[in-house]
Amino acid sequence: MAKDKSLADLGDTDLRERLGEAKEELFNLRFQLVTGQLENHARMGRIKKEVARVLTEMRAREIDAAEALVAAGEEVAD
């Protein structure tokens, strides 16, 4: 996976697409591992970290959106 953009710069749809690609690659790597075709075992670790990074960014955005919603609700209540 190319790191042409940081994850924070990507849109939500791009993040979901990147997550799907990373999970698919991880599935393929696991399949290669089981069949004995995997040559570079370090790639599995890199892809797992990529999945974790994308999920972390998605969760951070979810939390920010929820906090903004709560803050907007508090402003209306005042």
Backbone as JSON Lines, residues from 0, in Angstrom:
{"i":0,"aa":"M","n":[0.83,-1.17,0.0],"ca":[0.0,0.0,0.0],"c":[0.88,1.24,0.0]}
{"i":1,"aa":"A","n":[0.57,2.12,-0.86],"ca":[1.34,3.35,-0.95],"c":[0.83,4.34,0.09]}
{"i":2,"aa":"K","n":[1.77,5.02,0.71],"ca":[1.4,6.03,1.71],"c":[1.43,7.4,1.05]}
{"i":3,"aa":"D","n":[0.65,7.58,0.0],"ca":[0.63,8.84,-0.72],"c":[-0.05,9.92,0.09]}
{"i":4,"aa":"K","n":[-1.01,9.58,0.9],"ca":[-1.71,10.54,1.76],"c":[-1.75,9.98,3.17]}
{"i":5,"aa":"S","n":[-1.72,10.86,4.14],"ca":[-1.89,10.38,5.5],"c":[-3.37,10.02,5.68]}
{"i":6,"aa":"L","n":[-3.65,9.2,6.63],"ca":[-5.02,8.75,6.84],"c":[-5.94,9.9,7.24]}
{"i":7,"aa":"A","n":[-5.4,10.88,7.92],"ca":[-6.22,12.02,8.35],"c":[-6.69,12.84,7.16]}
{"i":8,"aa":"D","n":[-5.94,12.8,6.06],"ca":[-6.29,13.58,4.88],"c":[-7.34,12.89,4.01]}
{"i":9,"aa":"L","n":[-7.57,11.61,4.24],"ca":[-8.51,10.86,3.41],"c":[-9.95,11.1,3.85]}
{"i":10,"aa":"G","n":[-10.86,10.98,2.92],"ca":[-12.28,11.07,3.23],"c":[-12.78,9.77,3.82]}
{"i":11,"aa":"D","n":[-14.01,9.78,4.3],"ca":[-14.58,8.58,4.91],"c":[-14.68,7.43,3.92]}
{"i":12,"aa":"T","n":[-15.11,7.7,2.71],"ca":[-15.24,6.63,1.72],"c":[-13.87,6.09,1.34]}
{"i":13,"aa":"D","n":[-12.88,6.97,1.25],"ca":[-11.53,6.5,0.94],"c":[-10.98,5.63,2.05]}
{"i":14,"aa":"L","n":[-11.29,5.98,3.3],"ca":[-10.85,5.17,4.44],"c":[-11.49,3.79,4.39]}
{"i":15,"aa":"R","n":[-12.79,3.75,4.13],"ca":[-13.46,2.45,4.05],"c":[-12.89,1.61,2.91]}
{"i":16,"aa":"E","n":[-12.58,2.25,1.8],"ca":[-12.0,1.54,0.66],"c":[-10.62,1.0,1.02]}
{"i":17,"aa":"R","n":[-9.84,1.82,1.69],"ca":[-8.49,1.4,2.09],"c":[-8.56,0.25,3.09]}
{"i":18,"aa":"L","n":[-9.53,0.3,3.99],"ca":[-9.71,-0.77,4.96],"c":[-10.07,-2.07,4.25]}
{"i":19,"aa":"G","n":[-10.97,-1.99,3.29],"ca":[-11.35,-3.17,2.53],"c":[-10.18,-3.77,1.77]}
{"i":20,"aa":"E","n":[-9.37,-2.92,1.16],"ca":[-8.2,-3.41,0.44],"c":[-7.21,-4.09,1.38]}
{"i":21,"aa":"A","n":[-6.98,-3.48,2.54],"ca":[-6.04,-4.04,3.5],"c":[-6.53,-5.37,4.04]}
{"i":22,"aa":"K","n":[-7.82,-5.47,4.33],"ca":[-8.37,-6.73,4.84],"c":[-8.31,-7.82,3.78]}
{"i":23,"aa":"E","n":[-8.56,-7.44,2.54],"ca":[-8.48,-8.42,1.45],"c":[-7.04,-8.91,1.28]}
{"i":24,"aa":"E","n":[-6.09,-8.0,1.35],"ca":[-4.68,-8.39,1.23],"c":[-4.27,-9.29,2.39]}
{"i":25,"aa":"L","n":[-4.74,-8.97,3.59],"ca":[-4.43,-9.79,4.75],"c":[-5.01,-11.19,4.6]}
{"i":26,"aa":"F","n":[-6.23,-11.28,4.08],"ca":[-6.83,-12.58,3.81],"c":[-5.98,-13.37,2.84]}
{"i":27,"aa":"N","n":[-5.54,-12.72,1.76],"ca":[-4.72,-13.4,0.77],"c":[-3.39,-13.85,1.36]}
{"i":28,"aa":"L","n":[-2.81,-13.01,2.22],"ca":[-1.54,-13.39,2.85],"c":[-1.73,-14.58,3.78]}
{"i":29,"aa":"R","n":[-2.82,-14.61,4.52],"ca":[-3.09,-15.75,5.4],"c":[-3.28,-17.03,4.58]}
{"i":30,"aa":"F","n":[-3.94,-16.89,3.47],"ca":[-4.16,-18.04,2.58],"c":[-2.81,-18.54,2.06]}
{"i":31,"aa":"Q","n":[-1.95,-17.62,1.66],"ca":[-0.62,-18.0,1.18],"c":[0.2,-18.66,2.29]}
{"i":32,"aa":"L","n":[0.05,-18.17,3.51],"ca":[0.77,-18.74,4.64],"c":[0.37,-20.2,4.86]}
{"i":33,"aa":"V","n":[-0.93,-20.46,4.82],"ca":[-1.43,-21.81,5.06],"c":[-0.99,-22.76,3.95]}
{"i":34,"aa":"T","n":[-0.96,-22.28,2.72],"ca":[-0.59,-23.14,1.6],"c":[0.92,-23.21,1.38]}
{"i":35,"aa":"G","n":[1.68,-22.47,2.19],"ca":[3.13,-22.53,2.08],"c":[3.7,-21.68,0.97]}
{"i":36,"aa":"Q","n":[2.94,-20.76,0.43],"ca":[3.41,-19.93,-0.67],"c":[3.91,-18.56,-0.23]}
{"i":37,"aa":"L","n":[3.75,-18.22,1.03],"ca":[4.13,-16.89,1.52],"c":[5.64,-16.82,1.67]}
{"i":38,"aa":"E","n":[6.25,-15.85,1.0],"ca":[7.7,-15.69,1.06],"c":[8.12,-14.6,2.03]}
{"i":39,"aa":"N","n":[7.32,-13.54,2.14],"ca":[7.67,-12.41,3.0],"c":[6.68,-12.35,4.17]}
{"i":40,"aa":"H","n":[7.07,-12.94,5.29],"ca":[6.19,-12.99,6.46],"c":[6.02,-11.62,7.11]}
{"i":41,"aa":"A","n":[6.95,-10.72,6.91],"ca":[6.88,-9.39,7.51],"c":[5.71,-8.59,6.93]}
{"i":42,"aa":"R","n":[5.29,-8.91,5.72],"ca":[4.16,-8.19,5.12],"c":[2.89,-8.35,5.93]}
{"i":43,"aa":"M","n":[2.73,-9.52,6.55],"ca":[1.52,-9.73,7.37],"c":[1.47,-8.73,8.51]}
{"i":44,"aa":"G","n":[2.58,-8.51,9.17],"ca":[2.63,-7.56,10.26],"c":[2.35,-6.14,9.79]}
{"i":45,"aa":"R","n":[2.9,-5.77,8.64],"ca":[2.67,-4.43,8.11],"c":[1.21,-4.21,7.76]}
{"i":46,"aa":"I","n":[0.58,-5.22,7.17],"ca":[-0.82,-5.09,6.77],"c":[-1.72,-5.07,8.01]}
{"i":47,"aa":"K","n":[-1.41,-5.86,9.02],"ca":[-2.19,-5.83,10.26],"c":[-2.13,-4.44,10.89]}
{"i":48,"aa":"K","n":[-0.96,-3.83,10.87],"ca":[-0.81,-2.49,11.42],"c":[-1.57,-1.47,10.59]}
{"i":49,"aa":"E","n":[-1.59,-1.66,9.28],"ca":[-2.35,-0.76,8.4],"c":[-3.84,-0.84,8.73]}
{"i":50,"aa":"V","n":[-4.35,-2.06,8.93],"ca":[-5.76,-2.24,9.3],"c":[-6.03,-1.53,10.62]}
{"i":51,"aa":"A","n":[-5.14,-1.71,11.58],"ca":[-5.33,-1.08,12.89],"c":[-5.3,0.44,12.79]}
{"i":52,"aa":"R","n":[-4.41,0.98,11.97],"ca":[-4.33,2.43,11.81],"c":[-5.61,2.99,11.21]}
{"i":53,"aa":"V","n":[-6.12,2.31,10.19],"ca":[-7.35,2.77,9.54],"c":[-8.52,2.7,10.52]}
{"i":54,"aa":"L","n":[-8.63,1.6,11.25],"ca":[-9.71,1.47,12.22],"c":[-9.6,2.53,13.32]}
{"i":55,"aa":"T","n":[-8.39,2.85,13.74],"ca":[-8.18,3.87,14.75],"c":[-8.62,5.24,14.24]}
{"i":56,"aa":"E","n":[-8.28,5.56,13.02],"ca":[-8.69,6.85,12.44],"c":[-10.21,6.91,12.3]}
{"i":57,"aa":"M","n":[-10.82,5.82,11.88],"ca":[-12.28,5.79,11.74],"c":[-12.95,5.99,13.1]}
{"i":58,"aa":"R","n":[-12.43,5.35,14.13],"ca":[-12.99,5.48,15.47],"c":[-12.81,6.89,16.01]}
{"i":59,"aa":"A","n":[-11.66,7.5,15.74],"ca":[-11.41,8.87,16.2],"c":[-12.4,9.82,15.55]}
{"i":60,"aa":"R","n":[-12.7,9.62,14.29],"ca":[-13.67,10.46,13.6],"c":[-15.07,10.25,14.18]}
{"i":61,"aa":"E","n":[-15.38,9.02,14.52],"ca":[-16.69,8.71,15.1],"c":[-16.84,9.4,16.45]}
{"i":62,"aa":"I","n":[-15.8,9.38,17.25],"ca":[-15.83,10.02,18.56],"c":[-15.95,11.54,18.4]}
{"i":63,"aa":"D","n":[-15.2,12.11,17.46],"ca":[-15.28,13.55,17.22],"c":[-16.68,13.97,16.79]}
{"i":64,"aa":"A","n":[-17.3,13.17,15.95],"ca":[-18.65,13.49,15.48],"c":[-19.64,13.41,16.64]}
{"i":65,"aa":"A","n":[-19.49,12.42,17.5],"ca":[-20.4,12.28,18.64],"c":[-20.23,13.44,19.61]}
{"i":66,"aa":"E","n":[-18.98,13.84,19.85],"ca":[-18.73,14.97,20.74],"c":[-19.29,16.27,20.17]}
{"i":67,"aa":"A","n":[-19.17,16.44,18.86],"ca":[-19.72,17.64,18.22],"c":[-21.23,17.66,18.33]}
{"i":68,"aa":"L","n":[-21.86,16.5,18.21],"ca":[-23.3,16.4,18.33],"c":[-23.75,16.75,19.75]}
{"i":69,"aa":"V","n":[-23.03,16.24,20.73],"ca":[-23.36,16.54,22.12],"c":[-23.16,18.02,22.4]}
{"i":70,"aa":"A","n":[-22.07,18.6,21.9],"ca":[-21.8,20.01,22.11],"c":[-22.87,20.87,21.45]}
{"i":71,"aa":"A","n":[-23.33,20.49,20.3],"ca":[-24.39,21.23,19.61],"c":[-25.69,21.13,20.4]}
{"i":72,"aa":"G","n":[-25.95,19.98,20.98],"ca":[-27.15,19.81,21.8],"c":[-27.11,20.62,23.06]}
{"i":73,"aa":"E","n":[-25.93,20.76,23.66],"ca":[-25.79,21.57,24.87],"c":[-25.97,23.05,24.58]}
{"i":74,"aa":"E","n":[-25.51,23.49,23.41],"ca":[-25.66,24.89,23.04],"c":[-27.13,25.24,22.83]}
{"i":75,"aa":"V","n":[-27.88,24.33,22.29],"ca":[-29.31,24.56,22.06],"c":[-30.04,24.6,23.4]}
{"i":76,"aa":"A","n":[-29.63,23.76,24.34],"ca":[-30.3,23.68,25.64],"c":[-30.05,24.92,26.5]}
{"i":77,"aa":"D","n":[-28.95,25.61,26.26],"ca":[-28.62,26.8,27.09],"c":[-29.51,27.95,26.83]}
